[in-house]
Amino acid sequence: MTPAATSEEIKPAPRPTRSEPADDAGPTGGHLAGGADVRRLTAVDVRILEGVAIGTSTARLAASLYLSRQGIEYRIGLMMRHFQAANRPALVSRAHSLGVLSVGAWPPRVLPEFHESEKKVARTVP
């Protein structure tokens, strides 16, 4: 390496990006450090992520949410792909490092700013 070489000349080649279909689970929440685009989570995804964070089994999550085991695995798989995590512990770690999960509290909770807002219908009182 010559003394004239700078760190700009040594940068690794950029990784090719894959184009994936848009996830229609909710609106995007914004870009955070690390290039992650954190979307707002549906109520079901919030409950599943909180369950995974405390170590709840798939069968127990399925029973408590009235979903099939395969449905729970599917939703976890979507979140793992979205958070770019290889497994459940990595999913929880990634969610925590991106600020999605609360800090300093047990059990960990998804922060309200990452909850998908429900459309509220105005009721008229007769």
N, C-alpha and C positions, 0 to 999 in steps of 0.2 A: 504494500500500500504506500502510495506516495504521500508526502506531507500536504500536497495540495488537495488530497481527497477530503471531501466533507461528508457529513452524515447524510446529506441529501443524495449523494451519489451511491450510497450503500443501502438505500431503502429496499426492502423486499418487494417483489412484484405484487401488485394487488391481486386478491383472490377474485376469481370470476363469481358473479352473483347469479343466483338461480331466481328465475321469476316464478313465483308461486301464486296460486289463485288467492284473491282477497278473502280474508276471513270475515264472514258476515255475522260474527258474534257480537259486535258492538262497535261504537265509534272509537277512533284512536284517541289516546290520552296525551301523546306528545313524545318527543325524542328525549332520551336520557343519555347519560354517559355510556360509552361503549357502543354507541350506534343502535341501541335497542329502541324500538318504537313500542311503547307500552300502551296497550289499549285498555279501555275500561272493561271490567269483568262483569259478566252476568251474575245474577244472584246464585245460580247453581254453581258457576265456576268459583265464586267466592267461597261457598261452603266446601267445595271439593278441595281447593287450595289450602284452606285452613285445616281441613281434615288431614291432608297429606303432611302438612307442616307439623302436626302433633303425632303423626305416626298411625293414624287410623287405617285399618285394612280396607281393601276394596269392597269386601263383602259387607262390612259394617257401614261404610259410606253408602253403598247401594241400598241397604235396608233403611237407613235413616232418611234418604232422599227419595225413596220410592222409585229407584231406577234399577236397571239391570247392571250386573257386574261389567258386562261388555260396554254399556253406556258410560259407566264411570271411567273405564280404561280408555274409551274413545276421547272423553273430555280431557283426561290427564294427558293423553297423547297430543291433543291439539295445543294444550298449554305448554307442554315440553317443546314442541316445535316452535311455538311463538316465542318462548323465552330462550330458545336455542340451548336447551338442556338435554343431556344424554340420558338421565334417569331421574327418579323422584328426589333423591337428596340434592342433586344439582338444580332441579326445578325450585326447590325451597330456597337454596342458597342464592340462586339468581334473583328470585322474587325479593328476597331480603336485601340483597346488595343494590337492587334498583329502587328500594324504598317502598315497595308494594306492601310488605308486611310490617307490622308495628315493631318497634324496638323497645326492649326492656320490659316486656309484659308476657306473661304466660297465661293462657295459650296465645300464640301469635294471631293477630287479626289483620285482615286486609284493610288498609286505610280507606276512609270514606271517599277520598278523591279518585280512587280506582274502582268504585262501584258504578255500574251502569245506572244512569238515572232512569227511573221509571217514568213513563208518561202518565201524568196525573190528569184525570178527567174531572173537570169542575162539576160539582154536583149542585143542583139547584134545590133549595129547601122550600117546599110548598108553604 
